Amino acid sequence: MNTQRHLLRSAAGIAAAITLTLAACGGDDDESTSTTTAPPAADADAATDDAADVAGDAPALSPSALTLADQEGDGTSVVVGSVDLPAPGFIAVHGDAGGTPGPVIGVSDLLPAGTSTDVVVGFAEPLAATGTVFPMVHIDTDGNGIYEFGAVEGVDGPGTTADGDVAVGPVVLTVGGATSDATDEPDATDGSASGATEAITIAEFAFSGVTEVPVGTTVVVTNNDGAAHTWSAVDGAFDSGTLGQGDSFEFTFTEPGEFAYFCNFHPSMTGTITVTG
């Protein structure tokens, strides 16, 4: 009997030891396979910082502002009194679509950030009659100096005012104002006596030729480019209208002064002629 009790106690001790060993191994397995995944706070912060950097690199659209006034002309351009830009951009002139801005009919050269005054924007096609146009600020958001709004998705969007409105406004352009033409002749009372003829040539998107003439000189301007151009005085003293390839325009200077001129279609084309008297 004592022997049996001893055997039973020994078996129970072995079973308990096996149970403890299995429990300990099970605990080790749990610890070895258990992992703790921390929230990717650092990655989230980095993504937020990257997004902020991208947003910070984009040029500001506001505050933009335009100073506009109704005006008279030959329908080939409009003059914007002043424009304030928060970043380099353009003035795109929209046609009239029932009292709201329609398709773009002309775009300025790239303008710097800050204030620009007396910006002349030429039209691709001249207005045939008096009408309303809508100059609008656009910011060069991709920084390549080329107006691409509508042609490339998501770039060169409209500038906005400090109040969050699009910087745009209407200008009534009265077409048919008095301009000089090829029949202009010196006034017999103004002392004009030169009667000479000089030439200016348009080629490769540039003016070349005479830069100084006496009063009474007739200047003949000829367009040798394949593109259409104009020869237009900044002060409105003369305007050739659209000159196609091979077309000419002449104007007789009857008063002394310095006359700056440009092309309505390509405002970067400029020149000056000095008239002595």
C-alpha positions in Angstrom: 0.0 0.0 0.0 2.8 2.4 0.9 4.5 1.6 -2.3 1.3 2.4 -4.3 0.9 5.8 -2.5 4.5 6.6 -3.3 4.0 5.8 -7.0 0.8 7.9 -7.2 2.6 10.9 -5.6 5.5 10.6 -8.0 3.1 10.5 -11.1 1.3 13.5 -9.9 4.5 15.4 -9.4 5.7 14.5 -12.9 2.3 15.6 -14.4 2.5 18.9 -12.6 6.0 19.5 -13.8 5.0 18.7 -17.4 2.0 21.2 -17.1 4.3 23.9 -15.7 6.8 23.3 -18.5 4.1 23.5 -21.2 2.7 26.7 -19.7 6.2 28.2 -19.7 6.8 27.2 -23.3 3.4 28.6 -24.3 4.3 31.9 -22.7 7.6 32.0 -24.5 5.7 31.4 -27.8 3.3 34.2 -27.1 6.1 36.6 -26.3 8.2 35.6 -29.4 5.3 36.0 -31.8 3.7 39.1 -30.3 4.6 42.3 -32.1 3.6 45.9 -31.3 2.8 48.1 -34.3 3.2 51.8 -33.4 1.1 54.3 -35.4 3.1 55.7 -38.3 3.0 59.2 -36.8 6.4 60.1 -38.2 5.4 59.1 -41.8 2.1 61.0 -41.4 4.0 64.1 -40.3 6.4 63.8 -43.2 3.6 63.5 -45.7 2.0 66.6 -44.1 5.3 68.5 -44.3 5.7 67.4 -48.0 2.2 68.6 -48.8 2.9 71.9 -47.1 6.2 72.3 -49.0 4.4 71.7 -52.3 1.7 74.2 -51.4 4.4 76.6 -50.3 6.2 76.3 -53.7 3.0 77.3 -55.7 2.8 81.0 -56.5 0.2 83.0 -54.7 -3.0 83.9 -56.7 -4.0 86.7 -54.4 -4.1 89.6 -54.0 -4.5 90.6 -57.6 -6.1 93.8 -58.9 -6.8 95.6 -62.1 -7.5 99.3 -62.9 -9.8 99.5 -66.0 -11.5 102.2 -68.0 -13.7 102.4 -71.1 -11.7 103.6 -74.1 -11.7 104.3 -77.8 -9.5 102.6 -80.4 -9.3 100.8 -83.7 -10.3 97.5 -82.2 -6.9 95.8 -82.2 -6.0 96.2 -78.6 -7.0 97.3 -75.1 -4.9 99.2 -72.5 -5.1 98.2 -68.9 -4.4 101.2 -66.7 -2.6 99.2 -64.0 -2.3 95.6 -62.7 -1.1 94.4 -59.4 0.3 90.8 -59.3 1.3 88.7 -56.3 3.5 86.7 -58.6 4.5 86.8 -62.3 1.6 86.4 -64.6 -0.5 87.6 -67.6 -3.5 89.6 -68.5 -5.8 87.5 -70.7 -8.5 89.5 -72.5 -11.7 87.6 -72.9 -14.4 88.4 -75.5 -18.0 89.1 -74.6 -20.2 86.0 -74.1 -23.6 87.6 -73.2 -22.2 89.9 -70.5 -19.7 87.5 -69.1 -16.1 86.6 -70.1 -16.0 84.4 -73.2 -13.1 82.9 -75.2 -9.6 84.5 -74.9 -8.9 87.0 -77.7 -5.5 88.3 -76.6 -2.8 87.7 -74.0 -0.1 90.1 -72.7 3.5 89.2 -72.4 4.6 87.8 -69.0 4.4 90.6 -66.4 6.5 90.7 -63.2 5.1 90.5 -59.7 4.1 94.0 -58.4 2.5 96.8 -60.3 2.6 97.3 -64.0 1.0 100.3 -65.7 -0.4 101.1 -69.2 -0.3 97.4 -70.3 -1.3 97.1 -73.9 -2.8 93.7 -74.8 -3.2 93.1 -78.6 -6.0 90.9 -80.0 -5.5 87.9 -82.3 -8.3 89.3 -84.5 -9.4 93.0 -84.3 -12.9 93.8 -83.1 -15.1 94.8 -86.1 -17.4 97.0 -84.0 -17.8 98.6 -80.6 -18.0 95.9 -77.9 -17.1 94.8 -74.4 -14.0 92.9 -73.5 -12.9 91.4 -70.2 -9.3 91.7 -69.1 -8.5 89.0 -66.4 -5.5 88.3 -64.3 -3.8 84.9 -64.7 -0.8 83.8 -62.6 2.0 81.8 -64.2 1.6 78.9 -61.8 4.1 76.6 -63.5 6.7 79.3 -63.8 7.6 78.6 -67.5 6.6 82.1 -68.7 4.0 80.8 -71.2 0.3 81.3 -71.0 -1.2 77.8 -71.0 -4.6 78.2 -69.2 -7.1 75.9 -70.9 -4.4 74.2 -72.9 -2.6 72.5 -70.0 -4.8 71.3 -67.1 -4.3 72.9 -63.8 -1.9 75.7 -64.7 -2.0 79.5 -65.0 -5.3 79.9 -63.2 -7.0 83.2 -62.6 -5.7 85.6 -60.0 -8.0 86.6 -57.2 -8.6 89.8 -55.3 -8.1 90.3 -51.6 -11.8 89.4 -51.2 -11.4 86.1 -53.1 -13.1 87.2 -56.3 -11.5 86.6 -59.7 -9.6 89.7 -60.8 -11.5 90.6 -64.0 -13.6 93.5 -65.2 -15.5 94.8 -68.3 -14.1 97.4 -70.7 -16.3 99.0 -73.3 -14.1 99.5 -76.4 -15.4 102.0 -78.8 -14.1 101.1 -82.3 -13.8 103.7 -85.0 -12.0 106.5 -83.3 -10.1 109.0 -85.5 -6.8 107.5 -86.7 -4.3 108.7 -89.2 -4.1 106.9 -92.6 -2.1 106.9 -95.8 -3.7 110.0 -97.0 -2.3 112.2 -94.2 -0.4 115.2 -95.5 1.5 117.9 -93.8 -0.5 120.9 -92.7 0.6 123.9 -94.8 0.5 126.1 -91.7 2.7 124.0 -89.5 6.0 124.8 -91.3 6.4 121.3 -92.6 8.7 121.4 -95.6 10.8 118.3 -95.7 8.9 116.2 -98.1 11.4 113.3 -97.7 10.4 109.6 -97.5 12.0 107.1 -95.1 11.3 103.5 -94.4 10.8 101.1 -91.5 10.7 97.4 -92.1 9.0 94.6 -90.1 10.9 91.3 -90.3 11.5 88.4 -87.9 9.2 90.0 -85.3 11.2 93.2 -85.1 11.1 96.8 -86.4 14.2 98.1 -88.2 14.9 101.3 -90.2 14.9 105.0 -89.7 14.9 106.3 -86.1 15.2 110.1 -86.6 13.5 112.3 -89.2 12.8 116.0 -89.7 9.2 117.4 -89.6 7.4 116.8 -92.9 9.0 113.4 -93.5 6.7 110.5 -94.6 7.7 107.2 -93.1 6.6 104.0 -95.0 6.3 100.9 -92.9 6.3 97.5 -94.7 5.6 94.1 -93.2 7.9 91.4 -94.6 6.9 88.8 -91.9 4.5 86.0 -92.6 2.6 87.0 -89.4 0.3 90.0 -89.2 1.6 93.1 -87.4 0.7 96.7 -86.6 2.7 99.9 -86.3 0.9 101.7 -83.5 1.9 104.8 -81.6 1.7 104.6 -77.8 0.1 108.0 -77.7 -2.3 107.2 -80.6 -0.7 109.6 -83.1 -0.8 106.9 -85.7 -2.0 103.3 -86.2 -1.5 101.2 -89.3 -4.2 98.7 -88.5 -3.5 95.1 -89.4 -0.6 94.7 -91.9 -0.4 91.3 -93.6 2.7 90.1 -95.4 3.7 92.6 -98.0 1.4 95.3 -96.8 2.6 98.9 -96.3 1.4 101.9 -94.4 2.7 105.5 -94.5 2.4 108.4 -92.2 3.7 111.9 -92.5 5.1 113.5 -89.3 3.9 117.1 -89.0 5.1 117.9 -85.5 8.4 117.4 -83.7 8.6 115.0 -80.8 9.6 111.5 -79.8 7.1 108.9 -80.8 7.2 105.4 -79.2 5.5 102.7 -81.1 4.7 98.9 -80.8 2.9 96.1 -82.5 -0.7 95.5 -81.1 -0.4 91.8 -81.7 3.1 91.4 -80.2 3.6 94.1 -77.5 7.2 93.1 -77.1 7.9 94.5 -80.5 8.7 98.2 -79.8 10.6 101.2 -81.3 11.0 104.9 -81.1 11.2 107.6 -83.8 12.4 111.1 -83.1 11.0 114.0 -85.2 13.1 117.1 -85.3 11.7 120.5 -86.3 
